[in-house]
Amino acid sequence: MGFFDTEKGVDEYIKMAESYDGAELIKILQEFVPENSTVLELGMGPGKDLDILSETFTLTGSDYSQIFLDRYKKQNPNADLLKLDAVTILTDRTFDCIYSNKVLHHITREDLNRSFQRQKEILNSNGIAFHSFWREDKDENYDGLLFTKYQIDGLKKIIGDNFDILSMSIYTEIEKDDSIYVVLRK
Ligand SMILES: C[S@@+](CC[C@H](N)C(=O)[O-])C[C@H]1O[C@@H](n2cnc3c(N)ncnc32)[C@H](O)[C@@H]1O
């Protein structure tokens, strides 16, 4: 059983992330993706970013944790939600954009490459993928939860020729320059 498959893990995460959301990243996303475009969020967690994204775009939320999905659905019965693993993304739907904020570091580098290949398949033509990562040299494992950390060059290698890189920048979430975001075009 994974960290996010228990009420305890989910509660612990929500407490830890209380004062963070992706508002600043979503402003950047809006420069690349027109209003009302369809957006799939991978790893929506408690849905803070989903709420902000929904103000501009047509949102589908997803997570591999049923607990997060059930909790959000209870508060938002009309939300369009899918139970998806960010690696396999098993859906027959397609989207104009795929967004995640601090999710894809929970998978291995190999699986990140698989995820990018799958994202490409379910993006509409010229579709945009937007993702954020922790930036550091050393991977970590916290209570069975993997934190794969990246530098710009390592990330570029994994993106390879799956996408055109429209923008890739270092930013600060908690400690100076601790994060990277990428904007990719199919
Ligand atoms: C940092 S939280 C995301 C928070 C979210 N951006 C928000 O606005 O609150 C990470 C989320 O990724 C999910 N997650 C981790 N690995 C995943 C995977 N392989 N597939 C799908 N979701 C995953 C976790 O269940 C958790 O909800």
The ligand as a MOL file (V3000), in Angstrom:
LIG
                    3D

  0  0  0     0  0            999 V3000
M  V30 BEGIN CTAB
M  V30 COUNTS 27 29 0 0 0
M  V30 BEGIN ATOM
M  V30 1 C 2.1560 17.2180 -4.3670 0
M  V30 2 S 0.6110 16.4140 -4.5400 0 CHG=1
M  V30 3 C -0.1230 17.3920 -5.8050 0
M  V30 4 C -0.8560 18.5770 -5.2780 0
M  V30 5 C -1.7380 19.2690 -6.2500 0
M  V30 6 N -0.9750 19.8770 -7.3090 0
M  V30 7 C -2.6120 20.3180 -5.5520 0
M  V30 8 O -2.9730 21.2970 -6.1580 0
M  V30 9 O -2.9680 20.1680 -4.3870 0 CHG=-1
M  V30 10 C 1.0930 14.9160 -5.3010 0
M  V30 11 C -0.0720 14.0480 -5.7450 0
M  V30 12 O 0.4350 13.1380 -6.7180 0
M  V30 13 C -0.2630 11.9230 -6.5860 0
M  V30 14 N 0.5660 10.9020 -7.2270 0
M  V30 15 C 1.7890 10.4490 -6.8540 0
M  V30 16 N 2.2350 9.5100 -7.7080 0
M  V30 17 C 1.2690 9.3690 -8.6570 0
M  V30 18 C 1.1350 8.5610 -9.8100 0
M  V30 19 N 2.0820 7.6780 -10.1710 0
M  V30 20 N 0.0110 8.6820 -10.5400 0
M  V30 21 C -0.9570 9.5660 -10.1990 0
M  V30 22 N -0.9010 10.3540 -9.1110 0
M  V30 23 C 0.2010 10.2620 -8.3500 0
M  V30 24 C -0.4730 11.7500 -5.1010 0
M  V30 25 O -1.5430 10.8840 -4.8120 0
M  V30 26 C -0.7370 13.1900 -4.6830 0
M  V30 27 O -2.1010 13.4520 -4.7030 0
M  V30 END ATOM
M  V30 BEGIN BOND
M  V30 1 1 1 2
M  V30 2 1 2 3
M  V30 3 1 2 10
M  V30 4 1 3 4
M  V30 5 1 4 5
M  V30 6 1 5 6
M  V30 7 1 5 7
M  V30 8 2 7 8
M  V30 9 1 7 9
M  V30 10 1 10 11
M  V30 11 1 11 12
M  V30 12 1 11 26
M  V30 13 1 12 13
M  V30 14 1 13 14
M  V30 15 1 13 24
M  V30 16 1 14 15
M  V30 17 1 14 23
M  V30 18 2 15 16
M  V30 19 1 16 17
M  V30 20 1 17 18
M  V30 21 2 17 23
M  V30 22 1 18 19
M  V30 23 2 18 20
M  V30 24 1 20 21
M  V30 25 2 21 22
M  V30 26 1 22 23
M  V30 27 1 24 25
M  V30 28 1 24 26
M  V30 29 1 26 27
M  V30 END BOND
M  V30 END CTAB
M  END
